[in-house]
């Protein structure tokens, strides 16, 4: 028993371009360039041209064709393949002239000449060709819709070739095919039947892009070998990618036989240099189509390929007009919006209508604005993380999210289809649209899920389907597909929104620059002002003391009292100036980052505060050992000193306690283990909700100057400055009379 997974995708590995075999309705000659010596020949040369292979090998082509025909072949090799083939060639054998269609092409340093006997004398002039295709081309061009054009083509190709069934087969984005037009005399229609991608392997699709037309006159043919099997110049099998006689994969022949098809012809339909579909022709008995008729069909396929873009553009024209109208509304709204979110929020309903979605989420930074029916914010957050690596040209789209993202199973009812647009990776701006699950019935041409045949002995064999009867499948977990015009509308929307985001970013950058400059000037001013004020203030303070010492006996109590007040005021003013000076230096000094053991640092802070406040009985709680961080040791020491000092000071409880600890992440979302949020908690007097944002402002006090031991009103401002200089943030949660908790982080990572 093999462990190999066997299905028709194994056909992807079949080297069908080098089969070393051809179909028997012609003969193939491999010629050396430029001598035209025959290097290889197909083994049916006796039946086709009347000479045994050994009579031809090593001989010049001039032994087979006259000088005039040799000259014609040489001239053709300098021109375009399609414009010169077929050549009218003839070989004289036993005084009988045999006429051929000669198809010749270059391959590296060899020439491949294929000869197909002419079945009957045919008109080959340009005028005859024009007469045969003129009406067909006119009808193709006049068709109003894509389906109308396809229906015209199948009728015309069937009329020209006489095949029993002619279909237009269109590939979807997943590679599965669907018959969208059919003309047949069979009772069983194939119209609207689907076929899985494995029906046409990848390398077969590649050959369809190289060769516009492929004919199999008789699927029961016996392949013809090449003599010798390998090319003598390379000792490798001959590359027959461009050969019209190339033998077909046995699996494909079996596939045709299972369908009841004996002769087939397929014409490639190309769009943007990709295989869009095929014109497939079937016949239940052997059927040979001359090269001239094939050329007409190939020309029809090429004209249809050119018209595909035009016909698709004319489809849904009303819907496209509606999308353009919506885009205009976006332009008007976003062009007036200062910020990306402001403009988008005003266009909630239009945002859904833009791509016929039932839900959308606008993501900007940590904000998620949901419109209509969407997954929860946490589900969207996880989904977006999954989508980001899969964005292609800023877009991601799927109609079956659960196929690749199993977590979507829980919300597939509202979001089986997802269209994601990245507006700015740097600013984390994305828009996601959602479509609900639509349970559908798909008509397959036979069960597409049974490609492997299991024999009674347990052996496995790749096998094409034996039955092509209607096989219905109920498809769940899929939404209606996103149309190309909707994808295009979203792409154009991105260009518009990017302009708004960039304008917003430029404005913020300008404001930040101006703010930074103002802060630097303010720091310099504060430093100079406080430094220059200290000297005269110290003089006033000293002179007031001198007056009290030298003239105490001549001053009355009122005079001494006023001097004492003057001394206290100058002392207080000096404290304020020292705090201001310290604050300004804090913004100017470089951080000296180093590993800081917070366990030791906090213990030192507690010891210092306990010594300086012997009268305060406080219980210090540290629920778990604190970790080390990278930072400026002196500033972090001051940060904890300020917060713990405040926790002790603003506490009127008989049993005072202060808790110092940390939590992983930012308390809202699980982050890396290095992302820590520290806190200092107390059971003190607490802070009213309306004052929570004010307490970090400089010289801002919520109590009387001398209440709770007084203070300069700079401590928490300095604490915030230290935290911000380390890239973190600080905030407080508090309940009056219950207590307060000051949280802070010391890295940008912990803020995300």
QUIPE-V743194 format. One record per residue. N is the residue number from 1. RES is the residue in three letters. PHI is phi as a letter, one per 30 degrees, with the letter a starting at -180 (999 if undefined). D_CENTER is the distance of its C-alpha to the mean C-alpha in Angstrom with 1 decimal. Layout:
BEGIN
N&RES&PHI&D_CENTER + N&RES&PHI&D_CENTER
END
This chain:
BEGIN
1&UNK&999&39.9 + 2&UNK&d&36.8 + 3&UNK&d&33.7 + 4&UNK&d&31.5 + 5&UNK&d&29.2 + 6&UNK&c&30.6 + 7&UNK&a&29.0 + 8&UNK&d&28.5 + 9&UNK&d&25.4 + 10&UNK&d&28.2 + 11&UNK&d&29.0 + 12&UNK&e&25.9 + 13&UNK&c&28.1 + 14&UNK&d&31.2 + 15&UNK&d&32.2 + 16&UNK&d&33.2 + 17&UNK&d&33.5 + 18&UNK&b&36.4 + 19&UNK&d&38.6 + 20&UNK&h&41.9 + 21&UNK&b&43.0 + 22&UNK&b&43.4 + 23&UNK&d&44.5 + 24&UNK&d&48.3 + 25&UNK&d&48.6 + 26&UNK&a&48.7 + 27&UNK&b&49.4 + 28&UNK&c&47.2 + 29&UNK&b&48.7 + 30&UNK&c&47.0 + 31&UNK&c&48.7 + 32&UNK&d&48.8 + 33&UNK&c&48.0 + 34&UNK&c&50.3 + 35&UNK&d&53.3 + 36&UNK&i&52.2 + 37&UNK&d&53.6 + 38&UNK&d&52.5 + 39&UNK&c&50.5 + 40&UNK&b&49.3 + 41&UNK&b&50.3 + 42&UNK&d&49.5 + 43&UNK&d&52.2 + 44&UNK&c&53.1 + 45&UNK&d&54.6 + 46&UNK&d&58.1 + 47&UNK&d&57.1 + 48&UNK&c&55.2 + 49&UNK&c&57.0 + 50&UNK&i&60.2 + 51&UNK&b&59.8 + 52&UNK&d&59.2 + 53&UNK&e&56.3 + 54&UNK&d&58.8 + 55&UNK&d&60.5 + 56&UNK&c&57.4 + 57&UNK&d&55.7 + 58&UNK&i&56.5 + 59&UNK&c&58.1 + 60&UNK&d&57.2 + 61&UNK&d&55.6 + 62&UNK&d&58.8 + 63&UNK&d&60.6 + 64&UNK&c&58.6 + 65&UNK&b&58.0 + 66&UNK&d&60.4 + 67&UNK&d&60.0 + 68&UNK&d&58.9 + 69&UNK&d&56.0 + 70&UNK&d&55.1 + 71&UNK&d&55.0 + 72&UNK&d&52.8 + 73&UNK&d&50.2 + 74&UNK&d&50.2 + 75&UNK&d&49.7 + 76&UNK&d&46.8 + 77&UNK&d&44.9 + 78&UNK&d&44.6 + 79&UNK&c&43.0 + 80&UNK&d&39.8 + 81&UNK&e&39.5 + 82&UNK&d&39.0 + 83&UNK&d&41.8 + 84&UNK&c&44.6 + 85&UNK&d&44.2 + 86&UNK&d&46.2 + 87&UNK&c&49.4 + 88&UNK&d&52.7 + 89&UNK&b&54.3 + 90&UNK&b&57.5 + 91&UNK&b&59.2 + 92&UNK&c&62.9 + 93&UNK&b&64.0 + 94&UNK&h&67.6 + 95&UNK&i&68.4 + 96&UNK&c&65.7 + 97&UNK&c&62.8 + 98&UNK&c&59.4 + 99&UNK&c&56.7 + 100&UNK&b&53.0 + 101&UNK&c&49.6 + 102&UNK&c&48.5 + 103&UNK&c&44.8 + 104&UNK&b&44.2 + 105&UNK&a&41.3 + 106&UNK&d&40.8 + 107&UNK&b&39.0 + 108&UNK&h&39.3 + 109&UNK&c&43.1 + 110&UNK&b&44.1 + 111&UNK&b&44.6 + 112&UNK&c&44.0 + 113&UNK&c&46.5 + 114&UNK&c&46.3 + 115&UNK&c&49.3 + 116&UNK&c&49.3 + 117&UNK&d&52.8 + 118&UNK&d&53.3 + 119&UNK&d&54.3 + 120&UNK&a&56.1 + 121&UNK&d&56.8 + 122&UNK&b&54.1 + 123&UNK&d&53.9 + 124&UNK&b&51.4 + 125&UNK&d&52.0 + 126&UNK&d&49.5 + 127&UNK&d&51.4 + 128&UNK&d&51.2 + 129&UNK&d&47.5 + 130&UNK&d&47.0 + 131&UNK&d&49.2 + 132&UNK&d&47.2 + 133&UNK&c&43.8 + 134&UNK&e&44.8 + 135&UNK&d&45.0 + 136&UNK&d&41.9 + 137&UNK&d&39.8 + 138&UNK&d&41.4 + 139&UNK&d&40.5 + 140&UNK&d&36.9 + 141&UNK&d&36.6 + 142&UNK&d&38.4 + 143&UNK&e&36.3 + 144&UNK&d&34.8 + 145&UNK&b&31.8 + 146&UNK&d&29.6 + 147&UNK&d&31.3 + 148&UNK&d&34.7 + 149&UNK&d&34.0 + 150&UNK&d&32.9 + 151&UNK&d&36.1 + 152&UNK&d&38.2 + 153&UNK&d&36.8 + 154&UNK&d&37.6 + 155&UNK&d&41.1 + 156&UNK&d&41.7 + 157&UNK&d&40.5 + 158&UNK&d&42.6 + 159&UNK&d&45.5 + 160&UNK&d&45.3 + 161&UNK&c&44.8 + 162&UNK&i&46.6 + 163&UNK&d&43.9 + 164&UNK&d&44.4 + 165&UNK&b&40.8 + 166&UNK&b&38.1 + 167&UNK&b&34.6 + 168&UNK&c&31.4 + 169&UNK&c&28.6 + 170&UNK&c&25.0 + 171&UNK&d&21.8 + 172&UNK&c&19.0 + 173&UNK&d&15.3 + 174&UNK&d&16.1 + 175&UNK&j&19.1 + 176&UNK&d&21.8 + 177&UNK&c&24.5 + 178&UNK&b&26.7 + 179&UNK&d&30.0 + 180&UNK&c&30.0 + 181&UNK&a&33.4 + 182&UNK&a&36.5 + 183&UNK&b&40.1 + 184&UNK&a&42.4 + 185&UNK&c&45.9 + 186&UNK&d&44.9 + 187&UNK&d&45.3 + 188&UNK&d&42.1 + 189&UNK&d&39.2 + 190&UNK&c&35.7 + 191&UNK&e&34.2 + 192&UNK&i&31.1 + 193&UNK&d&30.9 + 194&UNK&c&27.6 + 195&UNK&b&27.2 + 196&UNK&d&24.7 + 197&UNK&e&22.5 + 198&UNK&d&25.0 + 199&UNK&d&27.7 + 200&UNK&b&26.6 + 201&UNK&d&25.5 + 202&UNK&e&23.0 + 203&UNK&d&25.9 + 204&UNK&d&27.7 + 205&UNK&d&24.8 + 206&UNK&d&25.0 + 207&UNK&d&28.7 + 208&UNK&d&28.4 + 209&UNK&d&26.5 + 210&UNK&d&29.4 + 211&UNK&c&32.2 + 212&UNK&d&32.3 + 213&UNK&b&35.0 + 214&UNK&b&36.0 + 215&UNK&c&39.5 + 216&UNK&b&41.0 + 217&UNK&d&44.5 + 218&UNK&b&45.6 + 219&UNK&d&43.2 + 220&UNK&c&46.3 + 221&UNK&d&47.0 + 222&UNK&c&48.1 + 223&UNK&d&45.9 + 224&UNK&c&47.8 + 225&UNK&d&47.5 + 226&UNK&c&47.5 + 227&UNK&b&50.4 + 228&UNK&d&49.7 + 229&UNK&d&46.5 + 230&UNK&c&44.8 + 231&UNK&d&44.8 + 232&UNK&d&47.8 + 233&UNK&d&46.2 + 234&UNK&c&43.1 + 235&UNK&h&44.4 + 236&UNK&b&41.0 + 237&UNK&e&40.3 + 238&UNK&d&40.1 + 239&UNK&d&36.7 + 240&UNK&c&37.2 + 241&UNK&e&33.8 + 242&UNK&c&35.6 + 243&UNK&d&38.7 + 244&UNK&d&39.8 + 245&UNK&c&41.9 + 246&UNK&e&39.4 + 247&UNK&d&40.1 + 248&UNK&c&37.6 + 249&UNK&e&36.1 + 250&UNK&e&38.6 + 251&UNK&d&36.0 + 252&UNK&d&35.2 + 253&UNK&d&38.9 + 254&UNK&d&39.4 + 255&UNK&e&36.6 + 256&UNK&d&38.5 + 257&UNK&d&41.8 + 258&UNK&d&40.5 + 259&UNK&d&39.5 + 260&UNK&i&43.0 + 261&UNK&c&41.8 + 262&UNK&c&44.1 + 263&UNK&b&42.9 + 264&UNK&b&39.5 + 265&UNK&b&37.9 + 266&UNK&b&34.3 + 267&UNK&c&33.1 + 268&UNK&d&29.5 + 269&UNK&c&27.7 + 270&UNK&c&25.1 + 271&UNK&b&22.7 + 272&UNK&h&20.8 + 273&UNK&i&22.2 + 274&UNK&b&20.5 + 275&UNK&d&22.6 + 276&UNK&d&22.6 + 277&UNK&a&25.5 + 278&UNK&b&29.1 + 279&UNK&c&32.6 + 280&UNK&c&34.2 + 281&UNK&c&38.0 + 282&UNK&b&40.1 + 283&UNK&b&43.8 + 284&UNK&d&45.8 + 285&UNK&b&48.3 + 286&UNK&e&48.1 + 287&UNK&a&47.3 + 288&UNK&c&47.3 + 289&UNK&c&45.7 + 290&UNK&d&47.2 + 291&UNK&d&45.1 + 292&UNK&d&46.1 + 293&UNK&d&44.9 + 294&UNK&d&41.6 + 295&UNK&d&41.3 + 296&UNK&d&41.7 + 297&UNK&d&39.1 + 298&UNK&d&36.7 + 299&UNK&d&37.4 + 300&UNK&d&36.7 + 301&UNK&d&33.3 + 302&UNK&d&32.5 + 303&UNK&d&33.7 + 304&UNK&d&31.7 + 305&UNK&d&28.6 + 306&UNK&d&29.3 + 307&UNK&d&30.0 + 308&UNK&e&26.8 + 309&UNK&d&24.8 + 310&UNK&d&27.9 + 311&UNK&d&28.4 + 312&UNK&d&24.8 + 313&UNK&d&25.0 + 314&UNK&d&28.2 + 315&UNK&d&26.9 + 316&UNK&h&26.2 + 317&UNK&d&27.8 + 318&UNK&d&29.1 + 319&UNK&d&25.7 + 320&UNK&d&24.2 + 321&UNK&d&27.2 + 322&UNK&d&26.5 + 323&UNK&d&22.9 + 324&UNK&d&24.5 + 325&UNK&d&27.0 + 326&UNK&d&24.5 + 327&UNK&d&22.7 + 328&UNK&d&26.2 + 329&UNK&d&26.7 + 330&UNK&d&23.6 + 331&UNK&e&24.9 + 332&UNK&d&28.3 + 333&UNK&d&27.2 + 334&UNK&d&24.7 + 335&UNK&d&27.0 + 336&UNK&c&29.7 + 337&UNK&d&27.7 + 338&UNK&d&28.2 + 339&UNK&b&25.2 + 340&UNK&e&21.7 + 341&UNK&d&22.5 + 342&UNK&e&25.9 + 343&UNK&d&24.7 + 344&UNK&d&22.0 + 345&UNK&d&24.5 + 346&UNK&d&27.0 + 347&UNK&c&24.8 + 348&UNK&e&24.0 + 349&UNK&d&25.2 + 350&UNK&d&23.8 + 351&UNK&d&20.3 + 352&UNK&d&20.6 + 353&UNK&d&22.4 + 354&UNK&e&19.8 + 355&UNK&b&17.7 + 356&UNK&h&20.5 + 357&UNK&c&19.0 + 358&UNK&c&21.4 + 359&UNK&a&19.7 + 360&UNK&a&17.5 + 361&UNK&b&17.0 + 362&UNK&c&17.0 + 363&UNK&c&16.2 + 364&UNK&b&18.0 + 365&UNK&i&19.1 + 366&UNK&c&20.8 + 367&UNK&c&21.4 + 368&UNK&b&19.9 + 369&UNK&c&21.5 + 370&UNK&c&21.3 + 371&UNK&b&22.3 + 372&UNK&i&23.6 + 373&UNK&c&22.9 + 374&UNK&b&20.2 + 375&UNK&d&19.9 + 376&UNK&d&21.8 + 377&UNK&d&20.7 + 378&UNK&d&20.6 + 379&UNK&d&18.5 + 380&UNK&d&16.0 + 381&UNK&e&16.1 + 382&UNK&d&15.5 + 383&UNK&d&12.7 + 384&UNK&d&10.8 + 385&UNK&d&11.6 + 386&UNK&d&10.1 + 387&UNK&d&6.8 + 388&UNK&e&6.6 + 389&UNK&d&6.5 + 390&UNK&c&3.8 + 391&UNK&d&1.3 + 392&UNK&b&3.4 + 393&UNK&h&6.4 + 394&UNK&i&5.8 + 395&UNK&b&4.8 + 396&UNK&b&4.2 + 397&UNK&b&7.7 + 398&UNK&a&10.3 + 399&UNK&c&14.1 + 400&UNK&b&15.1 + 401&UNK&d&13.5 + 402&UNK&d&16.4 + 403&UNK&d&15.9 + 404&UNK&c&13.3 + 405&UNK&b&14.0 + 406&UNK&e&17.9 + 407&UNK&d&18.4 + 408&UNK&d&17.5 + 409&UNK&e&20.8 + 410&UNK&d&22.8 + 411&UNK&b&21.1 + 412&UNK&d&20.1 + 413&UNK&d&23.0 + 414&UNK&c&21.2 + 415&UNK&b&17.5 + 416&UNK&d&16.9 + 417&UNK&c&14.5 + 418&UNK&b&11.6 + 419&UNK&b&9.8 + 420&UNK&c&8.0 + 421&UNK&b&8.5 + 422&UNK&c&8.6 + 423&UNK&c&12.1 + 424&UNK&a&13.3 + 425&UNK&d&12.1 + 426&UNK&d&15.8 + 427&UNK&c&17.2 + 428&UNK&h&14.8 + 429&UNK&c&14.4 + 430&UNK&b&12.0 + 431&UNK&b&12.8 + 432&UNK&c&12.2 + 433&UNK&c&14.2 + 434&UNK&b&15.8 + 435&UNK&b&17.9 + 436&UNK&d&20.7 + 437&UNK&d&21.5 + 438&UNK&b&23.6 + 439&UNK&d&25.8 + 440&UNK&b&26.4 + 441&UNK&c&28.9 + 442&UNK&c&27.7 + 443&UNK&c&30.6 + 444&UNK&c&30.2 + 445&UNK&d&32.6 + 446&UNK&j&33.8 + 447&UNK&d&32.3 + 448&UNK&d&29.1 + 449&UNK&c&29.2 + 450&UNK&b&32.3 + 451&UNK&d&31.8 + 452&UNK&c&34.0 + 453&UNK&c&37.8 + 454&UNK&c&39.7 + 455&UNK&d&43.3 + 456&UNK&d&46.3 + 457&UNK&d&46.5 + 458&UNK&j&43.0 + 459&UNK&d&41.5 + 460&UNK&c&38.2 + 461&UNK&b&37.5 + 462&UNK&d&34.6 + 463&UNK&b&35.8 + 464&UNK&d&34.5 + 465&UNK&d&35.2 + 466&UNK&c&38.9 + 467&UNK&c&38.6 + 468&UNK&c&36.7 + 469&UNK&d&38.1 + 470&UNK&e&36.0 + 471&UNK&b&34.0 + 472&UNK&c&32.3 + 473&UNK&b&29.4 + 474&UNK&c&28.5 + 475&UNK&c&24.8 + 476&UNK&c&23.8 + 477&UNK&i&20.6 + 478&UNK&b&19.0 + 479&UNK&c&18.7 + 480&UNK&d&19.4 + 481&UNK&d&16.7 + 482&UNK&d&14.8 + 483&UNK&d&16.8 + 484&UNK&e&15.8 + 485&UNK&d&18.0 + 486&UNK&d&16.2 + 487&UNK&d&12.8 + 488&UNK&d&15.0 + 489&UNK&d&16.7 + 490&UNK&d&13.7 + 491&UNK&d&12.7 + 492&UNK&d&16.3 + 493&UNK&d&16.5 + 494&UNK&d&14.1 + 495&UNK&e&16.6 + 496&UNK&d&19.3 + 497&UNK&d&18.2 + 498&UNK&e&17.3 + 499&UNK&e&20.9 + 500&UNK&d&22.2 + 501&UNK&d&20.3 + 502&UNK&d&21.6 + 503&UNK&d&25.0 + 504&UNK&d&25.0 + 505&UNK&d&24.0 + 506&UNK&d&26.8 + 507&UNK&d&29.2 + 508&UNK&d&28.5 + 509&UNK&d&28.8 + 510&UNK&d&32.1 + 511&UNK&d&33.4 + 512&UNK&d&32.6 + 513&UNK&d&34.4 + 514&UNK&d&37.3 + 515&UNK&d&37.4 + 516&UNK&d&37.5 + 517&UNK&d&40.2 + 518&UNK&d&42.2 + 519&UNK&d&41.9 + 520&UNK&d&43.2 + 521&UNK&d&46.0 + 522&UNK&d&46.8 + 523&UNK&d&46.9 + 524&UNK&d&49.2 + 525&UNK&d&51.4 + 526&UNK&d&51.7 + 527&UNK&d&52.6 + 528&UNK&d&55.2 + 529&UNK&d&56.6 + 530&UNK&d&57.0 + 531&UNK&d&58.4 + 532&UNK&d&60.9 + 533&UNK&d&61.9 + 534&UNK&d&62.8 + 535&UNK&d&65.8 + 536&UNK&d&67.8 + 537&UNK&d&66.8 + 538&UNK&d&68.2 + 539&UNK&d&71.4 + 540&UNK&d&71.8 + 541&UNK&d&71.3 + 542&UNK&d&73.9 + 543&UNK&d&76.4 + 544&UNK&d&76.3 + 545&UNK&d&77.1 + 546&UNK&e&79.9 + 547&UNK&d&81.4 + 548&UNK&d&81.5 + 549&UNK&d&83.0 + 550&UNK&d&85.6 + 551&UNK&b&86.6 + 552&UNK&d&86.2 + 553&UNK&d&90.0 + 554&UNK&c&90.3 + 555&UNK&c&87.2 + 556&UNK&d&87.5 + 557&UNK&d&85.1 + 558&UNK&d&83.1 + 559&UNK&d&82.7 + 560&UNK&d&81.5 + 561&UNK&d&79.1 + 562&UNK&d&77.5 + 563&UNK&d&77.2 + 564&UNK&d&75.6 + 565&UNK&d&73.1 + 566&UNK&d&72.4 + 567&UNK&d&71.8 + 568&UNK&d&69.3 + 569&UNK&d&67.5 + 570&UNK&d&67.2 + 571&UNK&d&66.0 + 572&UNK&d&63.3 + 573&UNK&d&62.3 + 574&UNK&d&62.0 + 575&UNK&d&59.8 + 576&UNK&d&57.5 + 577&UNK&d&57.5 + 578&UNK&d&56.8 + 579&UNK&d&53.8 + 580&UNK&d&52.6 + 581&UNK&d&53.1 + 582&UNK&d&51.3 + 583&UNK&d&48.3 + 584&UNK&d&48.1 + 585&UNK&d&48.5 + 586&UNK&d&45.6 + 587&UNK&d&43.2 + 588&UNK&c&44.7 + 589&UNK&d&45.1 + 590&UNK&d&42.5 + 591&UNK&d&41.1 + 592&UNK&c&42.4 + 593&UNK&d&39.7 + 594&UNK&a&41.0 + 595&UNK&d&40.7 + 596&UNK&b&42.6 + 597&UNK&d&44.0 + 598&UNK&d&43.9 + 599&UNK&d&46.2 + 600&UNK&d&49.0 + 601&UNK&d&48.2 + 602&UNK&d&48.4 + 603&UNK&d&51.6 + 604&UNK&d&53.1 + 605&UNK&d&52.2 + 606&UNK&d&53.8 + 607&UNK&d&56.9 + 608&UNK&d&57.3 + 609&UNK&d&56.9 + 610&UNK&d&59.3 + 611&UNK&d&61.9 + 612&UNK&d&61.6 + 613&UNK&b&61.8 + 614&UNK&d&64.4 + 615&UNK&d&65.4 + 616&UNK&c&61.9 + 617&UNK&c&61.5 + 618&UNK&b&57.8 + 619&UNK&c&56.0 + 620&UNK&c&53.0 + 621&UNK&c&50.3 + 622&UNK&b&47.6 + 623&UNK&d&46.0 + 624&UNK&b&44.2 + 625&UNK&e&44.4 + 626&UNK&d&42.4 + 627&UNK&c&39.9 + 628&UNK&d&39.9 + 629&UNK&b&37.6 + 630&UNK&c&37.1 + 631&UNK&a&38.9 + 632&UNK&d&42.1 + 633&UNK&e&44.8 + 634&UNK&d&47.3 + 635&UNK&d&44.9 + 636&UNK&d&43.6 + 637&UNK&d&47.2 + 638&UNK&d&47.9 + 639&UNK&e&44.9 + 640&UNK&d&46.2 + 641&UNK&d&49.8 + 642&UNK&d&49.1 + 643&UNK&d&47.2 + 644&UNK&d&49.7 + 645&UNK&d&52.6 + 646&UNK&d&51.4 + 647&UNK&d&51.0 + 648&UNK&d&54.6 + 649&UNK&d&56.0 + 650&UNK&c&54.7 + 651&UNK&b&56.0 + 652&UNK&c&59.1 + 653&UNK&d&59.0 + 654&UNK&d&61.9 + 655&UNK&c&59.5 + 656&UNK&d&56.8 + 657&UNK&b&53.8 + 658&UNK&b&50.7 + 659&UNK&c&47.7 + 660&UNK&c&45.3 + 661&UNK&a&42.2 + 662&UNK&a&38.5 + 663&UNK&b&35.5 + 664&UNK&d&32.2 + 665&UNK&i&29.2 + 666&UNK&c&29.8 + 667&UNK&i&31.4 + 668&UNK&c&28.6 + 669&UNK&b&25.7 + 670&UNK&d&25.9 + 671&UNK&b&25.0 + 672&UNK&d&25.9 + 673&UNK&d&29.6 + 674&UNK&d&30.3 + 675&UNK&c&29.4 + 676&UNK&c&32.8 + 677&UNK&c&34.3 + 678&UNK&c&38.1 + 679&UNK&b&40.6 + 680&UNK&b&44.3 + 681&UNK&c&45.8 + 682&UNK&b&49.4 + 683&UNK&c&51.7 + 684&UNK&d&53.0 + 685&UNK&d&53.6 + 686&UNK&i&50.0 + 687&UNK&b&48.5 + 688&UNK&d&48.3 + 689&UNK&e&44.8 + 690&UNK&d&45.4 + 691&UNK&c&46.3 + 692&UNK&d&43.3 + 693&UNK&d&41.5 + 694&UNK&d&44.8 + 695&UNK&d&46.0 + 696&UNK&c&43.9 + 697&UNK&d&45.5 + 698&UNK&d&48.1 + 699&UNK&h&51.8 + 700&UNK&c&50.7 + 701&UNK&c&53.0 + 702&UNK&c&53.1 + 703&UNK&b&56.7 + 704&UNK&e&60.1 + 705&UNK&e&60.5 + 706&UNK&c&62.7 + 707&UNK&d&61.1 + 708&UNK&h&59.6 + 709&UNK&i&61.0 + 710&UNK&i&59.8 + 711&UNK&l&57.0 + 712&UNK&d&55.6 + 713&UNK&i&52.4 + 714&UNK&c&50.2 + 715&UNK&e&49.3 + 716&UNK&d&46.1 + 717&UNK&d&45.1 + 718&UNK&d&45.4 + 719&UNK&e&43.5 + 720&UNK&d&40.5 + 721&UNK&d&40.8 + 722&UNK&d&40.8 + 723&UNK&d&37.7 + 724&UNK&d&35.8 + 725&UNK&d&36.9 + 726&UNK&d&35.4 + 727&UNK&i&32.0 + 728&UNK&c&32.7 + 729&UNK&b&33.8 + 730&UNK&b&36.8 + 731&UNK&a&37.6 + 732&UNK&b&40.4 + 733&UNK&b&41.1 + 734&UNK&a&44.7 + 735&UNK&b&47.2 + 736&UNK&e&50.7 + 737&UNK&i&53.5 + 738&UNK&c&51.1 + 739&UNK&k&49.3 + 740&UNK&b&46.2 + 741&UNK&b&43.2 + 742&UNK&c&41.7 + 743&UNK&c&38.2 + 744&UNK&a&36.7 + 745&UNK&c&34.1 + 746&UNK&b&34.5 + 747&UNK&a&31.0 + 748&UNK&d&27.9 + 749&UNK&e&25.9 + 750&UNK&d&28.1 + 751&UNK&d&27.3 + 752&UNK&d&23.6
END
